């Protein structure tokens, strides 16, 4: 139960914290460039995104009809893992403060150039709703892999929501001094590990429907105690993803360290 509590709380905290970082950073940027009149639109867009995320969660549950379907669960878990891998890479690429500030400045300037509060509200909505939609998918996948909407899972969400409310005020006070690099690196690594674990769980769902073979790795039964799938199919899939991620990281790191090419005169 403690493991489910921690996982559900961590998912909501991570997604909520990232959304708050985006909104507070944009708010600080707007204040710096003298566009305080856009702050109302910014916060309105963020609030609408939260409401839309709750509506998406309700619709997702209704459309699924609460029926147990291993294939659907496998697809959902795969989608969650793919999103986690994407966000993990996104955070790693932007862990450089210069890259992060450049990203925010580009997004904010694009919205400001349109000279409308609607553009800023839309930017905030998309930034927050992306996190909300991911949270819905991640939590749903966690519920499916941990035995349903247990008290531990719901308690984790409630605890995370309370912490997020407190963090909102704190982040607004220290938005200009938040050390983004360590935060981004740690959350990127956490997401990657969760994605790798979920890949094994998705493979297991397909194995239960006999869509994939089930070949247990001798001596790897202890992995089951950690929540991992100790089969050749699952471990091979996870190994391929880890190797591809390592190669991608090496290429990105090499390009980041490469000195910029001087412009031709």
N, C-alpha and C positions, 0 to 999 in steps of 0.2 A: 504493500500500500504506500509506503514512504517513497518508493521509486516512482510510482505513478504521480504522486503529489508533486514531487520535485520536477518531473518532466513537464507536467501540465503548467505548473507555475513558471518554469523556465521559458517555455515556448511563448506564453503570453507576455512575460517580462521582456524577452528579447525583441519580439515583434513590436510591442508597445514602446519600448525604449528607442528603437530605431526610428519609429514614426515621430516620437517626440523630439529626437535629435534633429530630424529634418525640419520640423515645424519651428522649433526654437531658433535653429540656425537661420532659417529664412526670415523669421521675425527680426532677428538681430541685423541681418543684412538690409532689410527694408528700412529699419530705423537708421542705420548708418548712411544710407543714400537719401534720407529725408522723405521716405514714402510711407509715413506712419498711417496715412489714410487707407492704405491697403491691408492693414493688420486685421480689420474687421472681416474683410473678405477671406483672408487667410484662415482665420479661426472658424469662420462659418463653413468653409469647405472641409476643414478637418472634422468638424462636428457632424456634418452630413455623411462623411465617409464612415464614421463610427456607426451611425444609424444604418447605413447601407450594409455594413459588415454583419450586424446583428440580423438584419433581414435575410442576408445571404445564408447565414447559419440556419435560420428557421426553414427557408425554402429547401436547403440541401437535405435537411432531415425529413421534411415532408415528401419530397420527390423520391427519396430512397425508400420510403414506406416502412422503414425499420426492419425490412426483411434481410435475413442472413444470406449473403451471396459471396462465396469465396472469390469468384472471378472479379466481381465489382470491387471487393475489398482489395484484391491484388492490384487492380488498376489505380484505385485511389491511393494506396500506399506508394505505388511507383510514381504517381504524379507528385505526391508530397516529397518523396526523396529527390525527384528531379528539381523541384522548386528549391529545396534545401541546398542542393549542390549549386544551383544558379546563384542563390543569395550568398552562399559561402564564398563563391568566387568573386561576386560583386563587392562584398565587403573587403576581401583581401586586396583586390585591385585598388580600392579607394582608401586603404589604410594609410596611405601617404597623405598627410594633411594638405599638401599642395594640390594633389589630385582631387581630394574631397572638396576643398574650397573652390577649386575651379569648376567642379561639377555643379555645386550650388549656385555659384555666380552665373554660370551659363543658363541654368534653369530660371533663375530669378530675373535675369536680364531679358530673357525671351518673353516672360510674362509682362514685365514692365514696359517693354517696347510696344506692346499692344494697347497700352494706356487704358486698361479696363480692369476693374476689380474682379470681373468674371474670370479673367485669365488667371489671376492669382488664386482665386477660390478653386478653380479647376486643378491647378497645380497641387494645391494642398490636398484636395479630394483624392487625386490619383496617388499621391505619395502615401497617404494614410490608408486608403482602401486597398492598395497593394498589400500592405502589411495585414490588414484585416482579413482579406481573402485568404492569404497564406495561413493565418492563424486558424481560420475555420477548417481548412484542409488538414493542417497538421494535427489539430486537436481531435478531429474526427478520426484520422488515421490512428492516433494514440488510443482513442476509445475502442476502436476495433481490435487493436493488438493487445489490449490490457484487460479485456473482459467487460467492456461496456462503460456507461456513464456512472462510474462508481463515486462514492462519497469522497474518496481520496482525490479523484480527478477534479471534481467540482470544487472541492475545498482549495485545491491548488490554484484554480482560476480565480476564486474569490480573493485569496491571499495576494495573488499577483496584481489584481485590480486595485486593491487597497494600496499596495506599494507603489503602483504606477501613479495614483493620485498624489501621493506624497512626493514622488520623484518629479512630477510635473512642476511643482513650485520650486523645488531645489534646482532643477535644470535651468529654469528660466533665470535664476539668480546667478548661475555660474556658466551660462552657455558659452561665454567667450573663453573660458579656461578649462573646459572639459577635455581631458587627454584622449582624443579620438583614436589614435593609433593602437594603444593596448586594448581598448574596448573592441575595436573592429577585428583585431587579430584573434582574440579569445573567442568572440562569438562566431567568427568564421570557422575556427577549428571545431567548436561545439556542434555547429550545424553540419559540418562535414561528417563527423562521427555519427550523428543521428541519422544522416542520410544513408551512410554505409550500413548501419544496423537495419534500417527500414528496407533496404534492398533485399536483405536476407529474408525478412518477414514477407515481402511481396512474393519472392520465389517460393516460400513455403505455402502461400495461399494457392499458387498455381500447381504445386506438387500435390496438394490435397485434392485437387480436381483432376489429377493424373494428366495434366497438360505438360508437365515436366517430370523427368525421372527423379528418383529419390535414392541417392547413393551416399550413405553415411560414411564419413571419414573416420577411419579407425583411430581411436585414442583421442578424438576431439569432442567426445560427449560432454566434457566439462563446459564447453561453450554454451550449452543449453541453459546452464545455471546463470549465465550472464545475459540471457535473452537473445543469443545468436543462433543462427541456423547452421548446424555442423555438418552440412552436406557438401559434396563436391560442387553441385550446381550453384549453391549460394555463395560459397567461398570463392569460386572461380569468378562469378559476377562481381563480387566485391573487390577481388584482386585486380580485375581489369579496370574498374573505376578508379581504384587507388593509383595504379600505374599511370593512367591517362591524366589524373589530377596532378601527379608529381611531374610529369612531362610538361603539362601546361604551366605549372608554377615555375619550373626551371626556365622555360622560354620567356615568360613574363618578367621574371627576376633579371634575366640577362638583358632584355630590352630596356628595363627600367634603369639598370646600371650603365647602359651604353651612353656615352656622351653625345649630346645633340649634334647633328651635322650642321656645320656653319652654312648659312644661306649664301648662295652665289651672288657676287656683286654685279 
